[in-house]
Amino acid sequence: MYISHTSPFLSDNVYAYIVHMTLKQFNRIIELRTKIISMGTFLSGTIYSLVLLNEFSYTRFFLMMTAVLCVDMGTTGFNSYFDFKNGTDKASLNYEKDKVLVHEGVSPLLALLISLSLFMMAGVLGLILGYLTHFYLIIVGALCMAVGFIYTGGPYPISRTPFGELFAGGFLGPVLFLISFYVQSLTLTWMSVIVSFPLLLLVGMILTINNTCDKESDLEAGRKTLSIVLSEKANNKLIFIEFYGAYIYAIVLGFSPILPIYVSFTLSVALLFGHREFRKMKEEGFSLHTKGTSIGHVSKLFLFYVIAFCVGIILSLLF
């Protein structure tokens, strides 16, 4: 059922919006399928704490996992809301059926309400985790939530600048990895910082490809993303470096005390599959019409890395 927006204020209409919203529309607002990025980083940081310090708490694990999901889903909801309100997502330049605010008339107010609710839940869980670990975790978690909001919200959204890859890659990569590591181990080590770096490149690559596909619509919306600032040749080189740099860097670490040698083996196998996927993605090109398949390819490249990393760690624990 379609939902029309009849009031800009929170009123009795909000109840009607929620009642008539389908589960499919809710899923498309928060884009649950894209959460493999945050969940992959979270699992990587958690599992690495096992091999390095042999620490694990089921309570902190499930609290952290739920909090990460809430922040990620809420951030996506804010993205849906603000991209629709500022005209970035337009029906004439958007071919993604998942954009229900654009193509199904779902109220943007509903997306905003969902995001605020998810952030409130994440805030409560963050307070509990801070109580179980350290007060500083609450500050870092609040900073992550603030970045999630201003990525597309506020007067100067990060997503409209060339720094989107740095912020998204940094917070969904190393920062989330280190928080996940800390929640289990209750400490941070220089080794965990070094191991987290490939995730910065891989998450950055996902955003680079997303923005490369969106160049036409982003230009019309007045954005200045990195994909717009760079030439096509430089942009292609960046994508190449982000993918192969992340894998090769981590494979080399497996020959040092920082990562088990098993990780080098599993990542080498993953790189073989990833190389084929990468070539297929490049051959199809990056545009508004190919965005869905491009994001599917790059998500696999990230997933290959995370699975190989975690399997390598588990093998080192077993043998």
Phi and psi restraints in degrees (value plus and minus 20) as a CYANA .aco file:
   2 TYR   PHI    -103.4   -63.4
   2 TYR   PSI     131.5   171.5
   3 ILE   PHI    -141.5  -101.5
   3 ILE   PSI     106.7   146.7
   4 SER   PHI    -124.2   -84.2
   4 SER   PSI     124.7   164.7
   5 HIS   PHI    -108.5   -68.5
   5 HIS   PSI      94.9   134.9
   6 THR   PHI    -132.2   -92.2
   6 THR   PSI     -28.7    11.3
   7 SER   PHI    -168.0  -128.0
   7 SER   PSI     115.6   155.6
   8 PRO   PHI    -102.5   -62.5
   8 PRO   PSI     -21.2    18.8
   9 PHE   PHI    -133.3   -93.3
   9 PHE   PSI     137.0   177.0
  10 LEU   PHI     -91.7   -51.7
  10 LEU   PSI      97.6   137.6
  11 SER   PHI    -168.7  -128.7
  11 SER   PSI    -180.4  -140.4
  12 ASP   PHI     -84.3   -44.3
  12 ASP   PSI     -41.2    -1.2
  13 ASN   PHI     -84.4   -44.4
  13 ASN   PSI     -47.9    -7.9
  14 VAL   PHI     -79.3   -39.3
  14 VAL   PSI     -61.2   -21.2
  15 TYR   PHI     -80.6   -40.6
  15 TYR   PSI     -61.3   -21.3
  16 ALA   PHI     -85.1   -45.1
  16 ALA   PSI     -58.8   -18.8
  17 TYR   PHI     -79.4   -39.4
  17 TYR   PSI     -65.5   -25.5
  18 ILE   PHI     -88.2   -48.2
  18 ILE   PSI     -63.1   -23.1
  19 VAL   PHI     -81.3   -41.3
  19 VAL   PSI     -61.2   -21.2
  20 HIS   PHI    -108.2   -68.2
  20 HIS   PSI     -28.6    11.4
  21 MET   PHI     -91.4   -51.4
  21 MET   PSI     112.8   152.8
  22 THR   PHI    -107.0   -67.0
  22 THR   PSI     140.2   180.2
  23 LEU   PHI     -81.5   -41.5
  23 LEU   PSI     -55.7   -15.7
  24 LYS   PHI     -83.8   -43.8
  24 LYS   PSI     -60.7   -20.7
  25 GLN   PHI     -88.7   -48.7
  25 GLN   PSI     -59.4   -19.4
  26 PHE   PHI     -80.4   -40.4
  26 PHE   PSI     -64.7   -24.7
  27 ASN   PHI     -81.9   -41.9
  27 ASN   PSI     -56.6   -16.6
  28 ARG   PHI     -97.1   -57.1
  28 ARG   PSI     -42.9    -2.9
  29 ILE   PHI     -92.0   -52.0
  29 ILE   PSI     -63.1   -23.1
  30 ILE   PHI    -115.5   -75.5
  30 ILE   PSI     -28.2    11.8
  31 GLU   PHI      27.4    67.4
  31 GLU   PSI      46.4    86.4
  32 LEU   PHI     -77.4   -37.4
  32 LEU   PSI     -53.4   -13.4
  33 ARG   PHI     -83.6   -43.6
  33 ARG   PSI     -43.8    -3.8
  34 THR   PHI    -102.5   -62.5
  34 THR   PSI     -23.2    16.8
  35 LYS   PHI     -97.9   -57.9
  35 LYS   PSI     -18.8    21.2
  36 ILE   PHI     -82.0   -42.0
  36 ILE   PSI     -44.0    -4.0
  37 ILE   PHI     -89.1   -49.1
  37 ILE   PSI     -76.5   -36.5
  38 SER   PHI     -86.3   -46.3
  38 SER   PSI     -59.4   -19.4
  39 MET   PHI     -88.4   -48.4
  39 MET   PSI     -56.4   -16.4
  40 GLY   PHI     -85.1   -45.1
  40 GLY   PSI     -63.4   -23.4
  41 THR   PHI     -85.8   -45.8
  41 THR   PSI     -63.6   -23.6
  42 PHE   PHI     -78.6   -38.6
  42 PHE   PSI     -67.3   -27.3
  43 LEU   PHI     -85.7   -45.7
  43 LEU   PSI     -58.0   -18.0
  44 SER   PHI     -82.6   -42.6
  44 SER   PSI     -66.4   -26.4
  45 GLY   PHI     -85.3   -45.3
  45 GLY   PSI     -58.7   -18.7
  46 THR   PHI     -85.6   -45.6
  46 THR   PSI     -67.8   -27.8
  47 ILE   PHI     -87.6   -47.6
  47 ILE   PSI     -54.6   -14.6
  48 TYR   PHI     -84.6   -44.6
  48 TYR   PSI     -52.4   -12.4
  49 SER   PHI     -85.0   -45.0
  49 SER   PSI     -47.6    -7.6
  50 LEU   PHI     -87.6   -47.6
  50 LEU   PSI     -66.5   -26.5
  51 VAL   PHI     -94.6   -54.6
  51 VAL   PSI     -48.4    -8.4
  52 LEU   PHI    -106.9   -66.9
  52 LEU   PSI     -61.8   -21.8
  53 LEU   PHI    -147.5  -107.5
  53 LEU   PSI     -21.8    18.2
  54 ASN   PHI      35.1    75.1
  54 ASN   PSI      25.1    65.1
  55 GLU   PHI    -137.9   -97.9
  55 GLU   PSI     118.6   158.6
  56 PHE   PHI    -179.5  -139.5
  56 PHE   PSI     113.7   153.7
  57 SER   PHI    -149.2  -109.2
  57 SER   PSI      99.1   139.1
  58 TYR   PHI     -83.5   -43.5
  58 TYR   PSI     -58.4   -18.4
  59 THR   PHI     -82.0   -42.0
  59 THR   PSI     -71.1   -31.1
  60 ARG   PHI     -86.0   -46.0
  60 ARG   PSI     -52.3   -12.3
  61 PHE   PHI     -81.4   -41.4
  61 PHE   PSI     -71.4   -31.4
  62 PHE   PHI     -92.3   -52.3
  62 PHE   PSI     -53.8   -13.8
  63 LEU   PHI     -84.6   -44.6
  63 LEU   PSI     -65.2   -25.2
  64 MET   PHI     -85.6   -45.6
  64 MET   PSI     -63.9   -23.9
  65 MET   PHI     -79.5   -39.5
  65 MET   PSI     -65.2   -25.2
  66 THR   PHI     -86.8   -46.8
  66 THR   PSI     -60.7   -20.7
  67 ALA   PHI     -83.7   -43.7
  67 ALA   PSI     -62.7   -22.7
  68 VAL   PHI     -82.3   -42.3
  68 VAL   PSI     -63.6   -23.6
  69 LEU   PHI     -81.7   -41.7
  69 LEU   PSI     -62.6   -22.6
  70 CYS   PHI     -83.7   -43.7
  70 CYS   PSI     -64.3   -24.3
  71 VAL   PHI     -85.0   -45.0
  71 VAL   PSI     -63.9   -23.9
  72 ASP   PHI     -85.6   -45.6
  72 ASP   PSI     -65.8   -25.8
  73 MET   PHI     -84.8   -44.8
  73 MET   PSI     -60.5   -20.5
  74 GLY   PHI     -84.3   -44.3
  74 GLY   PSI     -60.5   -20.5
  75 THR   PHI     -82.6   -42.6
  75 THR   PSI     -62.1   -22.1
  76 THR   PHI     -83.7   -43.7
  76 THR   PSI     -59.0   -19.0
  77 GLY   PHI     -82.9   -42.9
  77 GLY   PSI     -62.4   -22.4
  78 PHE   PHI     -82.0   -42.0
  78 PHE   PSI     -60.8   -20.8
  79 ASN   PHI     -78.9   -38.9
  79 ASN   PSI     -65.4   -25.4
  80 SER   PHI     -80.7   -40.7
  80 SER   PSI     -63.6   -23.6
  81 TYR   PHI     -85.1   -45.1
  81 TYR   PSI     -73.7   -33.7
  82 PHE   PHI     -91.6   -51.6
  82 PHE   PSI     -55.9   -15.9
  83 ASP   PHI     -84.1   -44.1
  83 ASP   PSI     -52.2   -12.2
  84 PHE   PHI     -95.3   -55.3
  84 PHE   PSI     -64.5   -24.5
  85 LYS   PHI     -87.8   -47.8
  85 LYS   PSI     -56.2   -16.2
  86 ASN   PHI    -111.0   -71.0
  86 ASN   PSI     -16.1    23.9
  87 GLY   PHI      66.5   106.5
  87 GLY   PSI     -12.3    27.7
  88 THR   PHI     -86.7   -46.7
  88 THR   PSI     -61.5   -21.5
  89 ASP   PHI    -115.0   -75.0
  89 ASP   PSI      89.3   129.3
  90 LYS   PHI    -143.3  -103.3
  90 LYS   PSI     125.5   165.5
  91 ALA   PHI     -80.6   -40.6
  91 ALA   PSI     -52.7   -12.7
  92 SER   PHI     -91.7   -51.7
  92 SER   PSI     -43.6    -3.6
  93 LEU   PHI    -143.9  -103.9
  93 LEU   PSI       0.9    40.9
  94 ASN   PHI    -150.3  -110.3
  94 ASN   PSI     102.9   142.9
  95 TYR   PHI    -133.0   -93.0
  95 TYR   PSI      -4.9    35.1
  96 GLU   PHI    -112.5   -72.5
  96 GLU   PSI      95.3   135.3
  97 LYS   PHI     -86.2   -46.2
  97 LYS   PSI     -40.2    -0.2
  98 ASP   PHI     -88.5   -48.5
  98 ASP   PSI     -37.4     2.6
  99 LYS   PHI     -99.6   -59.6
  99 LYS   PSI      61.2   101.2
 100 VAL   PHI     -92.3   -52.3
 100 VAL   PSI     -42.5    -2.5
 101 LEU   PHI     -87.6   -47.6
 101 LEU   PSI     -52.4   -12.4
 102 VAL   PHI    -104.7   -64.7
 102 VAL   PSI     -66.1   -26.1
 103 HIS   PHI    -122.3   -82.3
 103 HIS   PSI     -33.5     6.5
 104 GLU   PHI    -143.6  -103.6
 104 GLU   PSI     -16.2    23.8
 105 GLY   PHI      49.7    89.7
 105 GLY   PSI       0.8    40.8
 106 VAL   PHI     -86.1   -46.1
 106 VAL   PSI     117.9   157.9
 107 SER   PHI     -83.2   -43.2
 107 SER   PSI     110.2   150.2
 108 PRO   PHI     -82.9   -42.9
 108 PRO   PSI     -47.6    -7.6
 109 LEU   PHI     -80.1   -40.1
 109 LEU   PSI     -55.8   -15.8
 110 LEU   PHI     -85.4   -45.4
 110 LEU   PSI     -62.9   -22.9
 111 ALA   PHI     -81.9   -41.9
 111 ALA   PSI     -59.8   -19.8
 112 LEU   PHI     -85.3   -45.3
 112 LEU   PSI     -63.4   -23.4
 113 LEU   PHI     -83.8   -43.8
 113 LEU   PSI     -62.6   -22.6
 114 ILE   PHI     -81.1   -41.1
 114 ILE   PSI     -64.6   -24.6
 115 SER   PHI     -84.7   -44.7
 115 SER   PSI     -63.4   -23.4
 116 LEU   PHI     -82.8   -42.8
 116 LEU   PSI     -60.2   -20.2
 117 SER   PHI     -84.3   -44.3
 117 SER   PSI     -62.9   -22.9
 118 LEU   PHI     -85.6   -45.6
 118 LEU   PSI     -58.6   -18.6
 119 PHE   PHI     -87.7   -47.7
 119 PHE   PSI     -55.1   -15.1
 120 MET   PHI     -84.6   -44.6
 120 MET   PSI     -62.8   -22.8
 121 MET   PHI     -81.9   -41.9
 121 MET   PSI     -63.7   -23.7
 122 ALA   PHI     -82.7   -42.7
 122 ALA   PSI     -58.1   -18.1
 123 GLY   PHI     -82.5   -42.5
 123 GLY   PSI     -63.0   -23.0
 124 VAL   PHI     -83.2   -43.2
 124 VAL   PSI     -66.4   -26.4
 125 LEU   PHI     -84.0   -44.0
 125 LEU   PSI     -56.1   -16.1
 126 GLY   PHI     -84.4   -44.4
 126 GLY   PSI     -58.1   -18.1
 127 LEU   PHI     -83.6   -43.6
 127 LEU   PSI     -61.0   -21.0
 128 ILE   PHI     -84.7   -44.7
 128 ILE   PSI     -64.7   -24.7
 129 LEU   PHI     -83.9   -43.9
 129 LEU   PSI     -57.6   -17.6
 130 GLY   PHI     -83.2   -43.2
 130 GLY   PSI     -58.7   -18.7
 131 TYR   PHI     -85.0   -45.0
 131 TYR   PSI     -58.1   -18.1
 132 LEU   PHI     -98.9   -58.9
 132 LEU   PSI     -39.5     0.5
 133 THR   PHI    -139.5   -99.5
 133 THR   PSI    -106.4   -66.4
 134 HIS   PHI    -173.6  -133.6
 134 HIS   PSI     130.4   170.4
 135 PHE   PHI     -78.1   -38.1
 135 PHE   PSI     -53.7   -13.7
 136 TYR   PHI     -79.2   -39.2
 136 TYR   PSI     -47.9    -7.9
 137 LEU   PHI     -83.5   -43.5
 137 LEU   PSI     -53.4   -13.4
 138 ILE   PHI     -85.3   -45.3
 138 ILE   PSI     -60.6   -20.6
 139 ILE   PHI     -85.7   -45.7
 139 ILE   PSI     -65.7   -25.7
 140 VAL   PHI     -84.6   -44.6
 140 VAL   PSI     -61.7   -21.7
 141 GLY   PHI     -82.8   -42.8
 141 GLY   PSI     -60.7   -20.7
 142 ALA   PHI     -84.0   -44.0
 142 ALA   PSI     -57.8   -17.8
 143 LEU   PHI     -83.6   -43.6
 143 LEU   PSI     -62.0   -22.0
 144 CYS   PHI     -82.0   -42.0
 144 CYS   PSI     -61.4   -21.4
 145 MET   PHI     -86.9   -46.9
 145 MET   PSI     -58.1   -18.1
 146 ALA   PHI     -83.1   -43.1
 146 ALA   PSI     -62.8   -22.8
 147 VAL   PHI     -84.8   -44.8
 147 VAL   PSI     -59.3   -19.3
 148 GLY   PHI     -79.7   -39.7
 148 GLY   PSI     -55.7   -15.7
 149 PHE   PHI     -96.0   -56.0
 149 PHE   PSI     -69.5   -29.5
 150 ILE   PHI     -98.7   -58.7
 150 ILE   PSI     -21.2    18.8
 151 TYR   PHI     -80.0   -40.0
 151 TYR   PSI     -60.6   -20.6
 152 THR   PHI    -143.1  -103.1
 152 THR   PSI     -30.7     9.3
 153 GLY   PHI    -120.8   -80.8
 153 GLY   PSI     154.5   194.5
 154 GLY   PHI      61.4   101.4
 154 GLY   PSI     156.4   196.4
 155 PRO   PHI     -90.9   -50.9
 155 PRO   PSI     -44.9    -4.9
 156 TYR   PHI    -150.0  -110.0
 156 TYR   PSI      55.2    95.2
 157 PRO   PHI     -83.9   -43.9
 157 PRO   PSI     117.7   157.7
 158 ILE   PHI     -83.1   -43.1
 158 ILE   PSI     -54.1   -14.1
 159 SER   PHI     -84.9   -44.9
 159 SER   PSI     -35.7     4.3
 160 ARG   PHI    -112.9   -72.9
 160 ARG   PSI     -15.3    24.7
 161 THR   PHI    -137.0   -97.0
 161 THR   PSI     151.1   191.1
 162 PRO   PHI     -95.2   -55.2
 162 PRO   PSI     -15.7    24.3
 163 PHE   PHI    -120.4   -80.4
 163 PHE   PSI     -10.4    29.6
 164 GLY   PHI     -80.9   -40.9
 164 GLY   PSI     -64.4   -24.4
 165 GLU   PHI     -80.1   -40.1
 165 GLU   PSI     -60.7   -20.7
 166 LEU   PHI     -85.9   -45.9
 166 LEU   PSI     -65.6   -25.6
 167 PHE   PHI     -93.0   -53.0
 167 PHE   PSI     -66.8   -26.8
 168 ALA   PHI     -85.2   -45.2
 168 ALA   PSI     -66.4   -26.4
 169 GLY   PHI     -83.9   -43.9
 169 GLY   PSI     -58.7   -18.7
 170 GLY   PHI     -89.0   -49.0
 170 GLY   PSI     -65.2   -25.2
 171 PHE   PHI    -103.3   -63.3
 171 PHE   PSI     -55.0   -15.0
 172 LEU   PHI    -105.3   -65.3
 172 LEU   PSI     -28.6    11.4
 173 GLY   PHI    -124.9   -84.9
 173 GLY   PSI    -124.2   -84.2
 174 PRO   PHI     -76.0   -36.0
 174 PRO   PSI     -63.5   -23.5
 175 VAL   PHI     -82.3   -42.3
 175 VAL   PSI     -69.2   -29.2
 176 LEU   PHI     -85.5   -45.5
 176 LEU   PSI     -59.3   -19.3
 177 PHE   PHI     -78.2   -38.2
 177 PHE   PSI     -67.1   -27.1
 178 LEU   PHI     -90.6   -50.6
 178 LEU   PSI     -56.3   -16.3
 179 ILE   PHI     -84.0   -44.0
 179 ILE   PSI     -64.5   -24.5
 180 SER   PHI     -82.1   -42.1
 180 SER   PSI     -61.2   -21.2
 181 PHE   PHI     -83.0   -43.0
 181 PHE   PSI     -63.9   -23.9
 182 TYR   PHI     -87.7   -47.7
 182 TYR   PSI     -60.5   -20.5
 183 VAL   PHI     -77.9   -37.9
 183 VAL   PSI     -53.6   -13.6
 184 GLN   PHI    -106.5   -66.5
 184 GLN   PSI     -65.3   -25.3
 185 SER   PHI    -110.8   -70.8
 185 SER   PSI     -38.4     1.6
 186 LEU   PHI      40.5    80.5
 186 LEU   PSI       7.3    47.3
 187 THR   PHI    -177.9  -137.9
 187 THR   PSI     146.5   186.5
 188 LEU   PHI    -145.0  -105.0
 188 LEU   PSI     126.3   166.3
 189 THR   PHI    -149.0  -109.0
 189 THR   PSI     136.4   176.4
 190 TRP   PHI     -84.2   -44.2
 190 TRP   PSI     -47.4    -7.4
 191 MET   PHI     -86.4   -46.4
 191 MET   PSI     -59.4   -19.4
 192 SER   PHI     -86.7   -46.7
 192 SER   PSI     -54.0   -14.0
 193 VAL   PHI     -85.1   -45.1
 193 VAL   PSI     -64.8   -24.8
 194 ILE   PHI     -83.7   -43.7
 194 ILE   PSI     -61.7   -21.7
 195 VAL   PHI     -87.7   -47.7
 195 VAL   PSI     -46.4    -6.4
 196 SER   PHI     -96.8   -56.8
 196 SER   PSI     -35.5     4.5
 197 PHE   PHI     -80.2   -40.2
 197 PHE   PSI     -62.1   -22.1
 198 PRO   PHI     -76.7   -36.7
 198 PRO   PSI     -49.3    -9.3
 199 LEU   PHI     -88.4   -48.4
 199 LEU   PSI     -49.9    -9.9
 200 LEU   PHI     -80.7   -40.7
 200 LEU   PSI     -64.1   -24.1
 201 LEU   PHI     -88.0   -48.0
 201 LEU   PSI     -63.4   -23.4
 202 LEU   PHI     -90.0   -50.0
 202 LEU   PSI     -62.7   -22.7
 203 VAL   PHI     -87.5   -47.5
 203 VAL   PSI     -59.1   -19.1
 204 GLY   PHI     -80.5   -40.5
 204 GLY   PSI     -57.9   -17.9
 205 MET   PHI     -83.5   -43.5
 205 MET   PSI     -60.4   -20.4
 206 ILE   PHI     -80.0   -40.0
 206 ILE   PSI     -63.8   -23.8
 207 LEU   PHI     -90.9   -50.9
 207 LEU   PSI     -57.7   -17.7
 208 THR   PHI     -78.2   -38.2
 208 THR   PSI     -65.8   -25.8
 209 ILE   PHI     -88.1   -48.1
 209 ILE   PSI     -59.8   -19.8
 210 ASN   PHI     -79.3   -39.3
 210 ASN   PSI     -66.6   -26.6
 211 ASN   PHI     -91.3   -51.3
 211 ASN   PSI     -51.0   -11.0
 212 THR   PHI     -85.7   -45.7
 212 THR   PSI     -60.7   -20.7
 213 CYS   PHI     -86.4   -46.4
 213 CYS   PSI     -51.1   -11.1
 214 ASP   PHI    -112.5   -72.5
 214 ASP   PSI      -9.9    30.1
 215 LYS   PHI     -74.4   -34.4
 215 LYS   PSI     -62.9   -22.9
 216 GLU   PHI     -82.8   -42.8
 216 GLU   PSI     -69.5   -29.5
 217 SER   PHI     -91.9   -51.9
 217 SER   PSI     -53.9   -13.9
 218 ASP   PHI     -87.6   -47.6
 218 ASP   PSI     -57.9   -17.9
 219 LEU   PHI     -82.4   -42.4
 219 LEU   PSI     -62.4   -22.4
 220 GLU   PHI     -86.9   -46.9
 220 GLU   PSI     -52.5   -12.5
 221 ALA   PHI    -102.8   -62.8
 221 ALA   PSI     -22.4    17.6
 222 GLY   PHI      63.1   103.1
 222 GLY   PSI      -2.2    37.8
 223 ARG   PHI     -97.3   -57.3
 223 ARG   PSI     136.2   176.2
 224 LYS   PHI    -148.2  -108.2
 224 LYS   PSI      41.5    81.5
 225 THR   PHI     -91.8   -51.8
 225 THR   PSI     147.9   187.9
 226 LEU   PHI     -82.0   -42.0
 226 LEU   PSI     -54.8   -14.8
 227 SER   PHI     -85.7   -45.7
 227 SER   PSI     -46.6    -6.6
 228 ILE   PHI    -102.8   -62.8
 228 ILE   PSI     -59.7   -19.7
 229 VAL   PHI     -87.5   -47.5
 229 VAL   PSI     -61.4   -21.4
 230 LEU   PHI     -99.0   -59.0
 230 LEU   PSI     134.7   174.7
 231 SER   PHI     -92.4   -52.4
 231 SER   PSI     145.2   185.2
 232 GLU   PHI     -81.3   -41.3
 232 GLU   PSI     -59.1   -19.1
 233 LYS   PHI     -85.4   -45.4
 233 LYS   PSI     -65.5   -25.5
 234 ALA   PHI     -85.6   -45.6
 234 ALA   PSI     -56.7   -16.7
 235 ASN   PHI     -85.2   -45.2
 235 ASN   PSI     -61.3   -21.3
 236 ASN   PHI     -85.3   -45.3
 236 ASN   PSI     -57.9   -17.9
 237 LYS   PHI     -84.7   -44.7
 237 LYS   PSI     -59.7   -19.7
 238 LEU   PHI     -81.4   -41.4
 238 LEU   PSI     -65.4   -25.4
 239 ILE   PHI     -81.1   -41.1
 239 ILE   PSI     -61.7   -21.7
 240 PHE   PHI     -80.6   -40.6
 240 PHE   PSI     -66.8   -26.8
 241 ILE   PHI     -85.8   -45.8
 241 ILE   PSI     -61.2   -21.2
 242 GLU   PHI     -82.3   -42.3
 242 GLU   PSI     -61.7   -21.7
 243 PHE   PHI     -94.6   -54.6
 243 PHE   PSI     -81.5   -41.5
 244 TYR   PHI     -89.6   -49.6
 244 TYR   PSI     -52.4   -12.4
 245 GLY   PHI     -82.4   -42.4
 245 GLY   PSI     -61.8   -21.8
 246 ALA   PHI     -83.7   -43.7
 246 ALA   PSI     -67.4   -27.4
 247 TYR   PHI     -87.4   -47.4
 247 TYR   PSI     -68.5   -28.5
 248 ILE   PHI     -84.8   -44.8
 248 ILE   PSI     -60.3   -20.3
 249 TYR   PHI     -77.3   -37.3
 249 TYR   PSI     -68.5   -28.5
 250 ALA   PHI     -89.1   -49.1
 250 ALA   PSI     -56.5   -16.5
 251 ILE   PHI     -82.6   -42.6
 251 ILE   PSI     -62.3   -22.3
 252 VAL   PHI     -83.1   -43.1
 252 VAL   PSI     -58.7   -18.7
 253 LEU   PHI     -80.7   -40.7
 253 LEU   PSI     -47.4    -7.4
 254 GLY   PHI     -86.3   -46.3
 254 GLY   PSI     -35.8     4.2
 255 PHE   PHI    -115.8   -75.8
 255 PHE   PSI      -6.9    33.1
 256 SER   PHI    -142.9  -102.9
 256 SER   PSI     152.9   192.9
 257 PRO   PHI     -89.1   -49.1
 257 PRO   PSI     -27.8    12.2
 258 ILE   PHI     -93.7   -53.7
 258 ILE   PSI     -58.5   -18.5
 259 LEU   PHI    -148.9  -108.9
 259 LEU   PSI     126.4   166.4
 260 PRO   PHI     -84.5   -44.5
 260 PRO   PSI     128.5   168.5
 261 ILE   PHI     -81.1   -41.1
 261 ILE   PSI     -46.6    -6.6
 262 TYR   PHI     -79.0   -39.0
 262 TYR   PSI     -53.5   -13.5
 263 VAL   PHI     -85.9   -45.9
 263 VAL   PSI     -57.3   -17.3
 264 SER   PHI     -82.1   -42.1
 264 SER   PSI     -60.2   -20.2
 265 PHE   PHI     -86.9   -46.9
 265 PHE   PSI     -69.7   -29.7
 266 THR   PHI     -86.7   -46.7
 266 THR   PSI     -56.1   -16.1
 267 LEU   PHI     -91.1   -51.1
 267 LEU   PSI     -52.0   -12.0
 268 SER   PHI     -84.4   -44.4
 268 SER   PSI     -61.2   -21.2
 269 VAL   PHI     -84.4   -44.4
 269 VAL   PSI     -63.1   -23.1
 270 ALA   PHI     -83.4   -43.4
 270 ALA   PSI     -55.7   -15.7
 271 LEU   PHI     -84.7   -44.7
 271 LEU   PSI     -54.5   -14.5
 272 LEU   PHI     -82.2   -42.2
 272 LEU   PSI     -65.7   -25.7
 273 PHE   PHI     -88.1   -48.1
 273 PHE   PSI     -59.9   -19.9
 274 GLY   PHI     -85.1   -45.1
 274 GLY   PSI     -57.6   -17.6
 275 HIS   PHI     -79.6   -39.6
 275 HIS   PSI     -62.9   -22.9
 276 ARG   PHI     -85.5   -45.5
 276 ARG   PSI     -61.5   -21.5
 277 GLU   PHI     -85.8   -45.8
 277 GLU   PSI     -59.2   -19.2
 278 PHE   PHI     -84.0   -44.0
 278 PHE   PSI     -64.5   -24.5
 279 ARG   PHI     -83.6   -43.6
 279 ARG   PSI     -60.5   -20.5
 280 LYS   PHI     -83.0   -43.0
 280 LYS   PSI     -61.7   -21.7
 281 MET   PHI     -83.8   -43.8
 281 MET   PSI     -63.4   -23.4
 282 LYS   PHI     -85.3   -45.3
 282 LYS   PSI     -58.7   -18.7
 283 GLU   PHI     -85.1   -45.1
 283 GLU   PSI     -54.5   -14.5
 284 GLU   PHI     -94.9   -54.9
 284 GLU   PSI     -43.5    -3.5
 285 GLY   PHI      63.1   103.1
 285 GLY   PSI     151.0   191.0
 286 PHE   PHI    -140.7  -100.7
 286 PHE   PSI      96.2   136.2
 287 SER   PHI    -176.8  -136.8
 287 SER   PSI     155.6   195.6
 288 LEU   PHI     -81.4   -41.4
 288 LEU   PSI     -54.1   -14.1
 289 HIS   PHI     -94.2   -54.2
 289 HIS   PSI     -49.7    -9.7
 290 THR   PHI    -120.5   -80.5
 290 THR   PSI     -14.1    25.9
 291 LYS   PHI     -77.8   -37.8
 291 LYS   PSI     -63.5   -23.5
 292 GLY   PHI     -78.8   -38.8
 292 GLY   PSI     -67.6   -27.6
 293 THR   PHI     -91.2   -51.2
 293 THR   PSI     -55.0   -15.0
 294 SER   PHI     -83.7   -43.7
 294 SER   PSI     -64.1   -24.1
 295 ILE   PHI     -86.5   -46.5
 295 ILE   PSI     -53.8   -13.8
 296 GLY   PHI     -83.3   -43.3
 296 GLY   PSI     -63.5   -23.5
 297 HIS   PHI     -84.1   -44.1
 297 HIS   PSI     -68.5   -28.5
 298 VAL   PHI     -89.8   -49.8
 298 VAL   PSI     -48.9    -8.9
 299 SER   PHI     -85.9   -45.9
 299 SER   PSI     -57.1   -17.1
 300 LYS   PHI     -84.7   -44.7
 300 LYS   PSI     -59.8   -19.8
 301 LEU   PHI     -80.9   -40.9
 301 LEU   PSI     -60.4   -20.4
 302 PHE   PHI     -88.2   -48.2
 302 PHE   PSI     -63.2   -23.2
 303 LEU   PHI     -84.9   -44.9
 303 LEU   PSI     -59.4   -19.4
 304 PHE   PHI     -77.1   -37.1
 304 PHE   PSI     -64.0   -24.0
 305 TYR   PHI     -83.1   -43.1
 305 TYR   PSI     -70.0   -30.0
 306 VAL   PHI     -82.4   -42.4
 306 VAL   PSI     -64.8   -24.8
 307 ILE   PHI     -82.7   -42.7
 307 ILE   PSI     -66.0   -26.0
 308 ALA   PHI     -83.1   -43.1
 308 ALA   PSI     -61.2   -21.2
 309 PHE   PHI     -82.3   -42.3
 309 PHE   PSI     -69.3   -29.3
 310 CYS   PHI     -87.1   -47.1
 310 CYS   PSI     -61.2   -21.2
 311 VAL   PHI     -83.8   -43.8
 311 VAL   PSI     -60.8   -20.8
 312 GLY   PHI     -81.3   -41.3
 312 GLY   PSI     -61.3   -21.3
 313 ILE   PHI     -84.9   -44.9
 313 ILE   PSI     -64.3   -24.3
 314 ILE   PHI     -83.4   -43.4
 314 ILE   PSI     -60.9   -20.9
 315 LEU   PHI     -80.9   -40.9
 315 LEU   PSI     -59.2   -19.2
 316 SER   PHI     -86.7   -46.7
 316 SER   PSI     -50.5   -10.5
 317 LEU   PHI     -94.9   -54.9
 317 LEU   PSI     -56.0   -16.0
 318 LEU   PHI     -95.3   -55.3
 318 LEU   PSI     -55.2   -15.2
